[in-house]
């Protein structure tokens, strides 16, 4: 067996199953960041809304 074949077998033995385990902290953090951004954007829209428009105005 060549040394390249032996190296390939050793490297293949070190590879995991290809599945990510855990990681829910990152998922919840990304949801939190997303909802935080949506909330800040909604707040900015509410704060910048037009005030004291005349009745019947479309702007």
Backbone atoms as SQL, in Angstrom:
CREATE TABLE atoms (id INTEGER PRIMARY KEY, chain TEXT, resi INTEGER, resn TEXT, atom TEXT, x REAL, y REAL, z REAL);
INSERT INTO atoms VALUES
  (1, 'A', 1, 'UNK', 'N', 0.850, -1.164, 0.000),
  (2, 'A', 1, 'UNK', 'CA', 0.000, 0.000, 0.000),
  (3, 'A', 1, 'UNK', 'C', 0.902, 1.235, 0.000),
  (4, 'A', 2, 'UNK', 'N', 0.585, 2.169, -0.819),
  (5, 'A', 2, 'UNK', 'CA', 1.416, 3.366, -0.908),
  (6, 'A', 2, 'UNK', 'C', 1.176, 4.268, 0.303),
  (7, 'A', 3, 'UNK', 'N', 2.092, 5.158, 0.533),
  (8, 'A', 3, 'UNK', 'CA', 1.962, 6.060, 1.680),
  (9, 'A', 3, 'UNK', 'C', 0.779, 7.014, 1.498),
  (10, 'A', 4, 'UNK', 'N', 0.443, 7.338, 0.249),
  (11, 'A', 4, 'UNK', 'CA', -0.700, 8.201, 0.002),
  (12, 'A', 4, 'UNK', 'C', -2.000, 7.508, 0.405),
  (13, 'A', 5, 'UNK', 'N', -2.119, 6.233, 0.096),
  (14, 'A', 5, 'UNK', 'CA', -3.311, 5.478, 0.470),
  (15, 'A', 5, 'UNK', 'C', -3.416, 5.365, 1.990),
  (16, 'A', 6, 'UNK', 'N', -2.290, 5.131, 2.642),
  (17, 'A', 6, 'UNK', 'CA', -2.285, 5.030, 4.094),
  (18, 'A', 6, 'UNK', 'C', -2.689, 6.361, 4.721),
  (19, 'A', 7, 'UNK', 'N', -2.161, 7.460, 4.169),
  (20, 'A', 7, 'UNK', 'CA', -2.505, 8.784, 4.684),
  (21, 'A', 7, 'UNK', 'C', -3.995, 9.068, 4.495),
  (22, 'A', 8, 'UNK', 'N', -4.563, 8.660, 3.360),
  (23, 'A', 8, 'UNK', 'CA', -5.981, 8.883, 3.076),
  (24, 'A', 8, 'UNK', 'C', -6.852, 8.117, 4.066),
  (25, 'A', 9, 'UNK', 'N', -6.460, 6.905, 4.425),
  (26, 'A', 9, 'UNK', 'CA', -7.236, 6.120, 5.385),
  (27, 'A', 9, 'UNK', 'C', -7.167, 6.738, 6.778),
  (28, 'A', 10, 'UNK', 'N', -5.997, 7.230, 7.158),
  (29, 'A', 10, 'UNK', 'CA', -5.860, 7.875, 8.463),
  (30, 'A', 10, 'UNK', 'C', -6.704, 9.141, 8.507),
  (31, 'A', 11, 'UNK', 'N', -6.651, 9.943, 7.455),
  (32, 'A', 11, 'UNK', 'CA', -7.421, 11.191, 7.408),
  (33, 'A', 11, 'UNK', 'C', -8.917, 10.889, 7.424),
  (34, 'A', 12, 'UNK', 'N', -9.349, 9.832, 6.749),
  (35, 'A', 12, 'UNK', 'CA', -10.768, 9.488, 6.723),
  (36, 'A', 12, 'UNK', 'C', -11.241, 9.046, 8.098),
  (37, 'A', 13, 'UNK', 'N', -10.376, 8.423, 8.863),
  (38, 'A', 13, 'UNK', 'CA', -10.744, 8.006, 10.210),
  (39, 'A', 13, 'UNK', 'C', -10.925, 9.175, 11.157),
  (40, 'A', 14, 'UNK', 'N', -10.296, 10.307, 10.883),
  (41, 'A', 14, 'UNK', 'CA', -10.401, 11.478, 11.735),
  (42, 'A', 14, 'UNK', 'C', -11.612, 12.347, 11.407),
  (43, 'A', 15, 'UNK', 'N', -12.247, 12.100, 10.298),
  (44, 'A', 15, 'UNK', 'CA', -13.397, 12.898, 9.876),
  (45, 'A', 15, 'UNK', 'C', -14.612, 12.460, 10.688),
  (46, 'A', 16, 'UNK', 'N', -15.427, 13.429, 11.092),
  (47, 'A', 16, 'UNK', 'CA', -16.626, 13.132, 11.866),
  (48, 'A', 16, 'UNK', 'C', -17.720, 12.554, 10.991),
  (49, 'A', 17, 'UNK', 'N', -18.903, 12.484, 11.568),
  (50, 'A', 17, 'UNK', 'CA', -20.029, 11.889, 10.857),
  (51, 'A', 17, 'UNK', 'C', -20.673, 12.864, 9.875),
  (52, 'A', 18, 'UNK', 'N', -20.256, 14.136, 9.883),
  (53, 'A', 18, 'UNK', 'CA', -20.822, 15.112, 8.963),
  (54, 'A', 18, 'UNK', 'C', -22.059, 15.794, 9.506),
  (55, 'A', 19, 'UNK', 'N', -22.347, 15.567, 10.771),
  (56, 'A', 19, 'UNK', 'CA', -23.519, 16.187, 11.385),
  (57, 'A', 19, 'UNK', 'C', -23.069, 17.184, 12.433),
  (58, 'A', 20, 'UNK', 'N', -23.766, 18.292, 12.480),
  (59, 'A', 20, 'UNK', 'CA', -23.479, 19.303, 13.492),
  (60, 'A', 20, 'UNK', 'C', -24.306, 18.965, 14.718),
  (61, 'A', 21, 'UNK', 'N', -23.638, 18.880, 15.847),
  (62, 'A', 21, 'UNK', 'CA', -24.354, 18.617, 17.089),
  (63, 'A', 21, 'UNK', 'C', -24.309, 19.863, 17.951),
  (64, 'A', 22, 'UNK', 'N', -25.365, 20.074, 18.694),
  (65, 'A', 22, 'UNK', 'CA', -25.439, 21.299, 19.494),
  (66, 'A', 22, 'UNK', 'C', -25.683, 22.482, 18.575),
  (67, 'A', 23, 'UNK', 'N', -25.184, 23.611, 18.946),
  (68, 'A', 23, 'UNK', 'CA', -25.301, 24.788, 18.087),
  (69, 'A', 23, 'UNK', 'C', -26.594, 25.554, 18.231),
  (70, 'A', 24, 'UNK', 'N', -27.489, 25.116, 19.147),
  (71, 'A', 24, 'UNK', 'CA', -28.758, 25.826, 19.301),
  (72, 'A', 24, 'UNK', 'C', -28.560, 27.214, 19.867),
  (73, 'A', 25, 'UNK', 'N', -27.475, 27.441, 20.574),
  (74, 'A', 25, 'UNK', 'CA', -27.192, 28.784, 21.072),
  (75, 'A', 25, 'UNK', 'C', -27.013, 29.775, 19.938),
  (76, 'A', 26, 'UNK', 'N', -26.362, 29.333, 18.874),
  (77, 'A', 26, 'UNK', 'CA', -26.175, 30.197, 17.704),
  (78, 'A', 26, 'UNK', 'C', -27.503, 30.461, 16.999),
  (79, 'A', 27, 'UNK', 'N', -28.351, 29.451, 16.955),
  (80, 'A', 27, 'UNK', 'CA', -29.658, 29.614, 16.310),
  (81, 'A', 27, 'UNK', 'C', -30.485, 30.651, 17.071),
  (82, 'A', 28, 'UNK', 'N', -30.552, 30.493, 18.404),
  (83, 'A', 28, 'UNK', 'CA', -31.347, 31.431, 19.199),
  (84, 'A', 28, 'UNK', 'C', -30.736, 32.822, 19.183),
  (85, 'A', 29, 'UNK', 'N', -29.419, 32.911, 19.151),
  (86, 'A', 29, 'UNK', 'CA', -28.776, 34.226, 19.062),
  (87, 'A', 29, 'UNK', 'C', -29.131, 34.902, 17.746),
  (88, 'A', 30, 'UNK', 'N', -29.148, 34.151, 16.647),
  (89, 'A', 30, 'UNK', 'CA', -29.493, 34.751, 15.354),
  (90, 'A', 30, 'UNK', 'C', -30.950, 35.189, 15.322),
  (91, 'A', 31, 'UNK', 'N', -31.845, 34.396, 15.934),
  (92, 'A', 31, 'UNK', 'CA', -33.245, 34.819, 16.032),
  (93, 'A', 31, 'UNK', 'C', -33.355, 36.097, 16.860),
  (94, 'A', 32, 'UNK', 'N', -32.625, 36.172, 17.954),
  (95, 'A', 32, 'UNK', 'CA', -32.662, 37.358, 18.799),
  (96, 'A', 32, 'UNK', 'C', -32.151, 38.590, 18.079),
  (97, 'A', 33, 'UNK', 'N', -31.064, 38.438, 17.350),
  (98, 'A', 33, 'UNK', 'CA', -30.513, 39.559, 16.584),
  (99, 'A', 33, 'UNK', 'C', -31.500, 40.011, 15.509),
  (100, 'A', 34, 'UNK', 'N', -32.117, 39.053, 14.828),
  (101, 'A', 34, 'UNK', 'CA', -33.086, 39.382, 13.776),
  (102, 'A', 34, 'UNK', 'C', -34.285, 40.131, 14.343),
  (103, 'A', 35, 'UNK', 'N', -34.875, 39.616, 15.428),
  (104, 'A', 35, 'UNK', 'CA', -36.047, 40.280, 16.009),
  (105, 'A', 35, 'UNK', 'C', -35.676, 41.617, 16.621),
  (106, 'A', 36, 'UNK', 'N', -34.464, 41.719, 17.157),
  (107, 'A', 36, 'UNK', 'CA', -34.002, 43.005, 17.658),
  (108, 'A', 36, 'UNK', 'C', -33.907, 44.036, 16.542),
  (109, 'A', 37, 'UNK', 'N', -33.375, 43.621, 15.398),
  (110, 'A', 37, 'UNK', 'CA', -33.268, 44.526, 14.254),
  (111, 'A', 37, 'UNK', 'C', -34.651, 44.932, 13.754),
  (112, 'A', 38, 'UNK', 'N', -35.583, 43.969, 13.668),
  (113, 'A', 38, 'UNK', 'CA', -36.951, 44.296, 13.248),
  (114, 'A', 38, 'UNK', 'C', -37.601, 45.284, 14.220),
  (115, 'A', 39, 'UNK', 'N', -37.392, 45.062, 15.504),
  (116, 'A', 39, 'UNK', 'CA', -37.983, 45.947, 16.514),
  (117, 'A', 39, 'UNK', 'C', -37.420, 47.359, 16.415),
  (118, 'A', 40, 'UNK', 'N', -36.107, 47.465, 16.248),
  (119, 'A', 40, 'UNK', 'CA', -35.504, 48.797, 16.113),
  (120, 'A', 40, 'UNK', 'C', -35.975, 49.499, 14.847),
  (121, 'A', 41, 'UNK', 'N', -36.144, 48.750, 13.771),
  (122, 'A', 41, 'UNK', 'CA', -36.632, 49.350, 12.526),
  (123, 'A', 41, 'UNK', 'C', -38.077, 49.830, 12.698),
  (124, 'A', 42, 'UNK', 'N', -38.918, 49.019, 13.330),
  (125, 'A', 42, 'UNK', 'CA', -40.307, 49.421, 13.564),
  (126, 'A', 42, 'UNK', 'C', -40.362, 50.660, 14.458),
  (127, 'A', 43, 'UNK', 'N', -39.517, 50.704, 15.475),
  (128, 'A', 43, 'UNK', 'CA', -39.463, 51.870, 16.345),
  (129, 'A', 43, 'UNK', 'C', -39.025, 53.109, 15.569),
  (130, 'A', 44, 'UNK', 'N', -38.050, 52.956, 14.679),
  (131, 'A', 44, 'UNK', 'CA', -37.594, 54.110, 13.900),
  (132, 'A', 44, 'UNK', 'C', -38.692, 54.611, 12.959),
  (133, 'A', 45, 'UNK', 'N', -39.468, 53.696, 12.387),
  (134, 'A', 45, 'UNK', 'CA', -40.583, 54.117, 11.533),
  (135, 'A', 45, 'UNK', 'C', -41.639, 54.853, 12.344),
  (136, 'A', 46, 'UNK', 'N', -41.920, 54.349, 13.539),
  (137, 'A', 46, 'UNK', 'CA', -42.931, 54.980, 14.380),
  (138, 'A', 46, 'UNK', 'C', -42.484, 56.367, 14.823),
  (139, 'A', 47, 'UNK', 'N', -41.219, 56.521, 15.144),
  (140, 'A', 47, 'UNK', 'CA', -40.717, 57.819, 15.577),
  (141, 'A', 47, 'UNK', 'C', -40.657, 58.833, 14.428),
  (142, 'A', 48, 'UNK', 'N', -40.503, 58.358, 13.198),
  (143, 'A', 48, 'UNK', 'CA', -40.411, 59.253, 12.038),
  (144, 'A', 48, 'UNK', 'C', -41.735, 59.449, 11.330),
  (145, 'A', 49, 'UNK', 'N', -42.826, 58.965, 11.912),
  (146, 'A', 49, 'UNK', 'CA', -44.119, 59.094, 11.241),
  (147, 'A', 49, 'UNK', 'C', -44.516, 60.556, 11.138),
  (148, 'A', 50, 'UNK', 'N', -45.275, 60.911, 10.101),
  (149, 'A', 50, 'UNK', 'CA', -45.710, 62.301, 9.967),
  (150, 'A', 50, 'UNK', 'C', -46.719, 62.662, 11.061),
  (151, 'A', 51, 'UNK', 'N', -46.611, 63.871, 11.545),
  (152, 'A', 51, 'UNK', 'CA', -47.509, 64.342, 12.604),
  (153, 'A', 51, 'UNK', 'C', -48.268, 65.574, 12.120),
  (154, 'A', 52, 'UNK', 'N', -49.435, 65.770, 12.675),
  (155, 'A', 52, 'UNK', 'CA', -50.253, 66.963, 12.421),
  (156, 'A', 52, 'UNK', 'C', -50.550, 67.177, 10.944),
  (157, 'A', 53, 'UNK', 'N', -50.954, 66.114, 10.265),
  (158, 'A', 53, 'UNK', 'CA', -51.352, 66.268, 8.866),
  (159, 'A', 53, 'UNK', 'C', -52.765, 66.817, 8.804),
  (160, 'A', 54, 'UNK', 'N', -53.055, 67.670, 7.827),
  (161, 'A', 54, 'UNK', 'CA', -54.430, 68.151, 7.662),
  (162, 'A', 54, 'UNK', 'C', -55.352, 66.998, 7.270),
  (163, 'A', 55, 'UNK', 'N', -56.592, 67.104, 7.628),
  (164, 'A', 55, 'UNK', 'CA', -57.570, 66.062, 7.304),
  (165, 'A', 55, 'UNK', 'C', -57.689, 65.938, 5.790),
  (166, 'A', 56, 'UNK', 'N', -57.736, 64.724, 5.296),
  (167, 'A', 56, 'UNK', 'CA', -57.871, 64.477, 3.877),
  (168, 'A', 56, 'UNK', 'C', -56.555, 64.473, 3.129),
  (169, 'A', 57, 'UNK', 'N', -55.471, 64.724, 3.789),
  (170, 'A', 57, 'UNK', 'CA', -54.164, 64.714, 3.140),
  (171, 'A', 57, 'UNK', 'C', -53.702, 63.273, 2.948),
  (172, 'A', 58, 'UNK', 'N', -53.103, 62.993, 1.806),
  (173, 'A', 58, 'UNK', 'CA', -52.625, 61.640, 1.529),
  (174, 'A', 58, 'UNK', 'C', -51.158, 61.479, 1.870),
  (175, 'A', 59, 'UNK', 'N', -50.499, 62.482, 2.308),
  (176, 'A', 59, 'UNK', 'CA', -49.077, 62.382, 2.641),
  (177, 'A', 59, 'UNK', 'C', -48.895, 62.166, 4.108);
